Amino acid sequence: MKSMPITVRRAIELLGLFFLVWAMAIGRDILAPLLLAFFLSLVLLPLYYFLRKHRFPEVLAIGLNILVMLLVFGVIIWFLVSQTSNLAADLPTIRQNITHHLSTLSAWINAKTNFSPDEQLKFIKEQSDSLLNNGVNMLTGAAGSAVSVIVFFALLPLYTFLLLFYQNLLLRFIFLWFPPESHERVKEALSEIKSIIKSYLTGLLIQVTYMTVLVGGALLLIGIKHALLIGVIFAFLNLIPYVGALIGNIIGVLLTLASSPDLWPIFTVLITIAVAQFLDNNILMPRIVGSKVKINALAVIIGLLIGGKVAGIMGMFLALPVIAVLKIIFDRTNNFQQWGVLLGDERPSHSPMRHPQLRKQDEQVKSQLAAENNIDPPKK
């Protein structure tokens, strides 16, 4: 490939990335559970190795891993279904409280502007009806997609079982894909992917737990209705960078309207979420996940948009670990290292226009940039 002109090589790279995204869009119903199963199998590997070390048969060890995974998913689904049924009964109350707040806003607008009360009341009624109808439509849509959800969760344990069962065969295939002189680099890349994805997903599981306790527990003590549901929803949406926290705040405010027509519960929810986010972003999450791989904000946002377009909410959840895997692969491949730089957050403090050494990708420059951006070296 090095013998090709640089323009041809770059064109092939862009075409390859285009067809990769296109293939993911075409096969999203198959690839989404497969990717999630791959990441979950990495998280389950320590338990699998522990059971094998204690002489459990291979199939039994994998089966126990699947049982643990299904138990965790079962508890989460049971909680969400039970809480959602209680929430459905409060939809009229939420609508009534929204109308109350909008009427208060209408009175303030009428005092400040010439916008007639009749027009405001018409607008308020339309928006209240629209909000309630949207809630009903969301529940109807969720019920309509029940078949696809069942298929997804039926494939997930099957894929996870097969990935764990055939892990040695898949590793042999990967090594045979590359020439022998590249095997050491392939081994390093696989070890790094395993270490980073495992620590990242384990950290996310811990993050969901403590965010649920922080937000849900605090709101429960204050007396906010559906406090635990708000905590769980926000904890999971918070896994989606940037966008998730905003959506979580909006849903939290809407659910709070089931508690009281007053404004203080809304501000209480927003302040509680803000404090929990501050602790999460600045103290807890950096200590749990660390900083072995950093993805820049631009790559994350574009990845979220592409993931959401390709596979909806699940695509947005999977976007960040997929980008992390791609960065590790690009960093270890001579022909694609520039793409690893594009995805990463190793931002130079000086311009490459004035400092020629920053135009190179040697070990000294990489170590310097990693140190400047507080990125930990990968564990061998």
C-alpha positions in Angstrom: 0.0 0.0 0.0 3.0 2.3 0.6 3.8 2.1 -3.1 0.5 3.8 -3.9 0.3 7.6 -4.3 -0.7 9.4 -1.1 -4.0 10.6 -2.6 -5.0 7.1 -3.5 -4.2 5.8 0.0 -6.2 8.6 1.6 -9.1 8.0 -0.8 -9.1 4.2 0.1 -9.0 5.1 3.8 -12.0 7.4 3.5 -13.9 4.8 1.4 -13.1 2.2 4.0 -14.5 4.3 6.8 -17.6 5.1 4.7 -18.3 1.5 4.0 -17.7 0.6 7.7 -20.4 3.0 8.8 -22.7 1.9 5.9 -22.3 -1.7 6.9 -23.0 -0.9 10.5 -26.2 0.9 9.4 -27.3 -2.0 7.2 -26.7 -4.6 9.9 -27.5 -2.6 13.0 -30.0 -5.2 14.3 -27.3 -7.8 14.2 -24.2 -5.7 15.1 -25.7 -3.8 18.0 -26.3 -6.9 20.2 -23.0 -8.4 18.9 -21.0 -5.3 19.9 -22.7 -5.1 23.3 -22.1 -8.8 23.8 -18.4 -8.3 22.9 -18.0 -5.6 25.5 -20.0 -7.5 28.2 -17.8 -10.7 27.5 -14.7 -8.6 28.3 -16.3 -7.5 31.6 -17.3 -11.1 32.5 -13.8 -12.5 31.7 -12.5 -12.2 35.3 -15.4 -14.2 36.7 -14.9 -16.7 33.9 -11.2 -17.1 34.6 -11.9 -17.4 38.3 -14.4 -20.2 37.8 -12.0 -22.0 35.4 -9.2 -21.7 37.9 -11.4 -23.5 40.4 -11.9 -26.4 37.9 -15.4 -25.5 36.8 -16.2 -27.1 33.4 -16.0 -24.5 30.6 -19.7 -24.6 29.6 -20.8 -24.4 33.2 -18.4 -21.4 33.9 -19.8 -19.6 30.8 -23.3 -20.5 31.8 -22.9 -19.0 35.3 -21.5 -15.8 33.7 -24.6 -15.6 31.5 -26.8 -16.2 34.5 -25.2 -13.3 36.4 -25.7 -11.1 33.4 -29.3 -12.0 33.0 -30.0 -11.5 36.7 -28.6 -8.0 36.5 -30.6 -7.1 33.4 -33.7 -8.7 34.9 -33.6 -6.6 38.0 -33.1 -3.4 36.0 -36.0 -4.3 33.6 -38.3 -5.3 36.5 -37.6 -2.0 38.3 -38.2 0.1 35.2 -41.4 -1.7 34.2 -42.9 -1.4 37.8 -42.0 2.2 38.1 -43.3 3.1 34.6 -46.7 1.6 35.5 -46.8 3.8 38.6 -45.8 6.8 36.5 -48.6 6.2 33.9 -51.2 6.8 36.7 -49.6 10.2 37.4 -49.7 11.5 33.8 -52.9 13.5 34.4 -51.3 15.1 37.6 -48.2 16.0 35.6 -50.4 17.6 32.9 -52.3 19.5 35.5 -49.1 20.8 37.2 -47.7 21.8 33.8 -50.8 23.8 33.0 -50.5 25.5 36.4 -47.0 26.6 35.8 -47.8 27.7 32.3 -50.7 29.7 33.6 -48.4 31.4 36.1 -46.1 32.2 33.3 -49.0 33.5 31.3 -49.9 35.9 34.0 -46.4 37.2 34.1 -46.2 37.6 30.3 -49.6 39.4 30.3 -48.2 41.9 32.9 -45.1 42.5 30.8 -46.4 42.4 27.2 -49.6 42.9 25.1 -49.9 39.2 24.3 -53.6 38.5 25.0 -54.6 36.0 27.7 -57.0 34.2 25.3 -54.1 33.5 22.9 -51.9 32.4 25.8 -54.6 30.0 27.1 -55.0 28.5 23.7 -51.3 28.0 23.4 -51.1 26.5 26.9 -53.9 24.0 26.1 -52.3 23.0 22.9 -48.9 22.5 24.5 -50.3 20.5 27.4 -52.3 18.3 25.1 -49.2 17.9 22.9 -47.1 16.9 25.9 -49.5 14.3 27.2 -50.0 12.9 23.7 -46.3 12.6 23.2 -46.1 10.7 26.4 -48.8 8.3 25.3 -47.1 8.0 21.9 -43.8 7.1 23.5 -45.5 4.4 25.6 -47.2 3.1 22.5 -44.0 3.2 20.5 -42.2 1.3 23.2 -44.9 -1.4 23.2 -44.8 -1.5 19.4 -41.0 -2.1 19.4 -41.4 -4.9 22.0 -40.6 -7.6 19.4 -37.3 -6.0 18.5 -36.4 -5.5 22.1 -37.2 -9.2 22.8 -35.0 -10.2 19.8 -32.2 -8.0 21.0 -32.2 -9.5 24.5 -32.6 -13.0 23.2 -29.5 -12.6 20.9 -27.4 -10.8 23.7 -26.9 -13.9 26.0 -26.4 -16.1 22.9 -23.7 -13.9 21.4 -22.0 -13.5 24.8 -22.0 -17.3 25.4 -20.5 -18.0 21.9 -17.9 -15.2 22.2 -16.7 -16.6 25.5 -16.8 -20.2 24.2 -14.9 -19.4 21.0 -12.6 -16.8 22.3 -9.4 -18.8 21.6 -10.6 -19.6 18.1 -11.3 -15.9 17.4 -7.9 -14.9 18.8 -6.2 -17.4 16.5 -8.1 -16.0 13.6 -7.0 -12.4 14.4 -3.3 -13.5 14.6 -3.6 -15.4 11.3 -5.0 -12.3 9.7 -1.7 -10.4 10.2 1.8 -11.4 9.1 4.1 -12.9 11.8 6.2 -9.8 12.1 3.1 -7.9 13.3 2.0 -10.4 15.9 3.7 -8.6 18.9 2.0 -5.4 18.0 -1.3 -7.2 17.6 -0.9 -8.8 21.0 -0.2 -5.4 22.5 -3.3 -3.9 20.9 -5.5 -6.8 22.0 -4.2 -6.5 25.6 -4.8 -2.8 25.6 -8.3 -3.1 24.2 -9.1 -5.7 26.9 -7.7 -3.7 29.7 -9.2 -0.4 28.7 -12.7 -1.6 27.7 -12.9 -3.8 30.9 -12.0 -0.9 33.2 -14.2 1.5 31.3 -17.3 -0.7 31.4 -16.8 -1.7 35.0 -16.4 1.9 35.8 -19.7 2.7 34.0 -21.4 0.0 36.1 -20.0 1.6 39.3 -21.0 5.0 38.0 -24.6 4.0 37.4 -24.8 2.5 40.9 -23.4 5.6 42.7 -25.3 8.1 40.6 -28.5 6.2 41.3 -27.7 6.3 45.0 -26.6 10.0 45.0 -29.5 11.4 42.9 -32.3 8.9 43.8 -31.3 8.7 47.5 -31.1 12.4 48.0 -34.5 13.0 46.3 -36.1 10.2 48.2 -34.9 11.8 51.5 -36.3 15.2 50.4 -39.7 13.6 49.5 -39.7 13.8 45.7 -42.1 11.4 44.1 -40.5 8.8 41.7 -37.2 9.7 43.2 -35.6 6.3 42.5 -36.9 6.3 38.9 -35.4 9.8 38.3 -32.1 8.5 39.8 -32.0 5.4 37.6 -33.0 7.2 34.4 -30.5 10.0 34.9 -27.7 7.5 35.8 -28.2 5.6 32.6 -28.7 8.7 30.4 -25.6 10.2 32.0 -23.6 7.5 30.2 -24.2 9.3 27.0 -21.7 12.2 27.0 -23.0 15.8 26.8 -26.5 14.9 25.4 -27.5 12.4 28.1 -27.2 14.8 31.1 -29.4 17.4 29.3 -32.1 14.8 28.5 -31.9 13.5 32.0 -32.5 16.9 33.5 -35.5 17.5 31.3 -37.0 14.1 32.2 -36.2 14.7 35.9 -38.1 18.0 35.8 -41.1 16.4 34.1 -41.3 13.5 36.6 -41.0 16.0 39.5 -44.2 17.6 38.4 -46.0 14.6 39.7 -45.0 15.5 43.2 -46.2 19.1 43.6 -47.4 22.2 41.7 -44.8 24.2 43.5 -41.5 25.2 41.9 -39.2 24.3 44.8 -39.1 20.5 44.0 -38.0 21.4 40.4 -35.1 23.5 41.7 -34.3 20.8 44.3 -34.0 18.1 41.5 -31.9 20.4 39.3 -29.5 21.3 42.2 -29.2 17.7 43.3 -28.4 16.5 39.8 -25.9 19.4 39.4 -24.1 18.5 42.6 -24.1 14.8 41.7 -22.7 15.6 38.2 -19.9 17.8 39.8 -18.8 14.9 42.1 -19.1 12.5 39.2 -17.1 14.5 36.6 -14.4 15.9 38.9 -13.8 13.4 41.7 -15.4 9.9 41.3 -15.3 9.0 37.6 -11.6 10.1 37.0 -10.5 7.9 39.9 -12.6 4.9 38.8 -12.0 4.9 35.0 -8.7 6.7 34.9 -7.3 8.4 31.8 -5.7 5.6 29.7 -7.5 6.7 26.5 -8.9 10.1 26.0 -11.3 10.9 23.1 -11.6 14.5 22.1 -15.0 16.2 22.4 -15.4 16.7 18.6 -14.9 13.0 18.0 -17.3 12.1 20.8 -20.1 14.4 19.5 -19.7 13.2 15.9 -19.6 9.6 17.2 -22.8 10.1 19.2 -24.6 11.6 16.2 -23.5 8.7 13.9 -24.3 6.1 16.6 -27.7 7.6 17.2 -28.4 7.7 13.4 -27.2 4.1 12.9 -28.7 2.4 15.9 -30.7 4.8 18.0 -30.2 5.0 21.8 -28.1 1.8 21.8 -25.8 3.3 19.2 -25.2 6.3 21.3 -24.4 4.1 24.3 -21.9 2.0 22.2 -20.4 5.0 20.4 -17.7 5.8 23.0 -16.3 2.3 23.5 -16.3 1.7 19.8 -14.4 4.9 19.2 -11.9 3.9 22.0 -11.3 0.5 20.3 -10.8 2.2 16.9 -8.3 4.6 18.4 -6.3 1.8 19.9 -6.3 0.0 16.6 -5.3 3.1 14.6 -2.5 4.0 17.1 -1.0 0.5 16.6 -1.2 0.6 12.7 1.4 2.5 10.8 -0.9 3.4 7.9 -3.7 4.7 10.2 -1.9 6.5 13.0 -3.1 9.9 11.8 -6.7 8.7 12.4 -5.7 7.8 16.0 -4.4 11.4 16.4 -7.7 12.8 15.0 -9.8 10.8 17.5 -7.5 11.4 20.5 -7.2 14.3 22.9 -3.4 14.6 22.9 -3.7 18.3 22.0 -0.4 20.0 21.4 0.2 23.2 23.3 2.1 24.7 20.3 1.2 24.9 16.6 2.8 22.4 14.2 3.1 25.3 11.8 5.8 26.7 14.0 7.2 23.5 15.6 8.1 21.0 12.9 8.7 18.2 15.5 4.9 18.1 16.1 4.4 17.1 12.5 5.9 13.7 13.3 4.4 10.7 15.1 7.5 9.3 16.9 7.6 7.9 20.5 9.1 11.0 22.0 6.4 13.3 20.6 3.7 10.8 21.7 5.1 10.6 25.2 5.4 14.3 25.5 1.8 15.0 24.4 0.5 12.2 26.7 2.3 13.8 29.6 1.0 17.3 28.7 -2.6 16.0 28.6 -2.4 13.7 31.7 -3.0 10.5 29.8 -1.7 7.4 31.5 0.4 4.9 29.5 -1.4 1.7 28.8 -0.6 -1.3 31.0 1.3 -4.0 29.3 
